């Protein structure tokens, strides 16, 4: 009888939920459903990196999120059900830079601009309509392998991942933050180095208005140029759909953001 009583007691104790730390990039937010779609890194002892929806009991935690935001949260798993909690923005630099006053909010239309590509052709905001456009900021003399070269490698990866979209569905724009040195011929050589296809254009000229609109800050620093490396996704309607800060995101996370806008499977 004593052993039976112990067995009944054990069965009556609820199974404790397992909790995991998760970090990733938001791909979509659905406040009415209290859900978010996240491209997350591998969750130790639970699951590999993938694109997955997560639910939370508190919809207010989703309020500060937007596509492209880097987040961390706790995932509690119990009886096959899971809930995200303690959701917060992460990956901020040690000394955050105040964004330009002109920085666009998510959902705002991209202002008009006029820049010149590596072939001397003009490109304006109107040329982006009807396409999904990814915009990053680089410069050809960048000495840091984990900044501009990494950003360019990620765009090169996008070309390979979406080969069927190069004819008109996907446009890649790399804007220099060193326009005085990065003339069209210099950018043409840089583009050749990365085997850029026709839909990957490298832009120079008066880049300051576009940089300010997309929250890109750059400054001279001991013979080089420092910048905060924003990557922006513009939807087919010309509006800012997503934005990723920094250069250390996973390439597949950028793929998930692009695929969401192209409305195809990643």
SULZI-V738003 format. One line per field, one symbol per residue. ss: DSSP state (H for helix, E for strand, C for the rest). phi: phi as a letter, one per 40 degrees, with the letter a starting at -180 (. if undefined). Layout:
ss=???
phi=???
This chain:
ss=CHHHHHHHHHHHCCCCCEEEEEEEEEEEEEHHHCEEEEEECCECCCECCEEEEEECCCHHHHCCCCCCCEEEEEEEEECCEEEEEEEEECCCCCCCCCCCCCCCCCCCECCCCEEECCCCCEEEHHHHCCCEEEEEEECCCCCCCCCHHHHHHHHHHHHHHCHHHCCCCEEEEEEECCCCCCCHHHHHHHHHHCCCCCCEEEEECCCHHHHHHCCCCEEEECCEEEECCEEEEECCCCEEEEEEECCCCCHHHHHHHHHHHHCCCC
phi=.cccccccccccccccccbbcbbabcbabbddcfbabbcbcdcdgbaccacacbbbcbccccdccadhccbbabbbbafgbbbcafcacbgcccbdcccdccdccdgcccccaabbccbgccbbdccccgbcbbbbbaaccdcbccbdccccccccccdccbcccccicbbbbbbcbbcccccdccccccccdcfccccbbbbbhccdcccccbgcbaacafgbbcacfcbbbbcccgbccaabcgbbccdcccdcccccccfbcc
